[in-house]
């Protein structure tokens, strides 16, 4: 299930050092070539919709080098920026790697942004060429702005990426300290912040994350369902895959039925997602079990409890066999490991997956840290923690309060160089002794496990001077089917004293059916939500209790990683 914490899964690189690469870490192109030499015939990039298309590592390298020569023939040189935006697909990853094979810098852009937002990011980054999906291809061919060339990621629309090639050339390659990618964080309008990540940042993070320990095998099949432009999927799915010779399968739609179909058909072994995805899958499992009646559900719940205790204490996993019928129905039989990131997951959800026999871990990081800096070890997980710091991560808590809670600050080879063309913002992001200020609040235990409490800017200060972290309260609602979205925030309770009360914004689950299979009325929905709030309040500390509830008629806007945009409320 794992390796001792002091072993190095990246030790095999030693035999390639001085031959395939010269520095401490290979660049991304060097890493890819090493993997091709180790697993030339292994499937690399695969898609199942509308029908299965797969490239092995050797085929992928040929196409990538063809496109890189074409980019070079168009004048792209070491350090030049090239943007790519589009839905998850093999073509996206080919474009990404081809840019790096020219010594260039990738600018991955969220394809769900409006064209004017993409325009701004292209202009801000100084990208000269754009790889774009079919939906926006025509717009950019007619409105190129400062772009020199626009290339389609989809066959049949304009010049198609797989048809590109260029003459043989001596292409100057990047070194590990060179910039590899500029990732723009959420909130793109106005003055967008581009996080600068080097080859060393991304490659070191990829390998060090496997030293938690979290063994990735060349026989693994990863599932890319979250947008691949996001640092979490880019590193934890795409780059992890090509570092080990594993296969990545691209999902097209964040729809539960389609996801379960893909999991079964592709025999996914590594499922990485966000809390929303895992909450929905678990809710479906529990609904199915409850439908069997209270006696069966009670018996299975008891067995799950026993399974969890055995797994936790004896490091043995009986749940995989005990609940095979449950995992079969949820298309999770082939899944070896589930990893949750991109937001806090309720400990109760974490616990139930492990009880069902799935090795379920969660991690923590941010775009500025490439992003992974903690992962919960499979054999030594702590349900309320987001994991232990990865090797070579130096983490501290700045100005801790009486609970040990303060801002998380971090150093390490995966930490960003700063923000693109923003020296003042870069300086403000670091402490005087060079630690990155994450903006997240949390505390650490004696074994270097991290516990998150929330974002500093979201913290609520009550009348009694207590600090309340909205995310801690929101976690309490993750297993209630009746609620689709919930956001906890402060509101001014006393304008003179500037004290805050605690308010819940709730968007009910529009697909929820009661025990009779009926859609409840608005009045019944409100009554049930009030009951849930009361139930949760009983579990909270007195200063955390929710005093005000607003039931919304429309869903709150979310990011592409399915987190509610607090800034638009």
NORPEUR-V463618 format. One record per run of one state. SS is the DSSP state (H for helix, E for strand, L for the rest). FROM is the first residue (numbers start at 0). TO is the last residue. Records with the same first field share a line. If there is no record, write none. Layout:
SS = FROM-TO, FROM-TO
//
This chain:
L = 0-9, 15-15, 17-19, 21-26, 38-41, 47-51, 73-79, 85-88, 101-103, 109-113, 125-127, 132-132, 142-147, 152-158, 163-177, 184-192, 211-219, 224-229, 244-245, 250-254, 266-268, 273-273, 290-292, 314-317, 322-322, 329-335, 340-345, 355-357, 369-369, 375-376, 380-385, 389-392, 398-404, 411-416, 419-421, 428-428, 430-434, 444-447, 458-458, 462-465, 468-468, 477-481, 494-497, 508-520, 539-540, 544-546, 552-556, 558-562, 564-564, 568-568
H = 10-14, 27-37, 56-72, 89-100, 114-124, 133-141, 160-162, 198-210, 230-243, 255-265, 274-289, 293-313, 318-321, 323-328, 346-354, 366-368, 377-379, 422-427, 455-457, 469-476, 521-538, 541-543, 565-567
E = 16-16, 20-20, 42-46, 52-55, 80-84, 104-108, 128-131, 148-151, 159-159, 178-183, 193-197, 220-223, 246-249, 269-272, 336-339, 358-365, 370-374, 386-388, 393-397, 405-410, 417-418, 429-429, 435-443, 448-454, 459-461, 466-467, 482-493, 498-507, 547-551, 557-557, 563-563
//
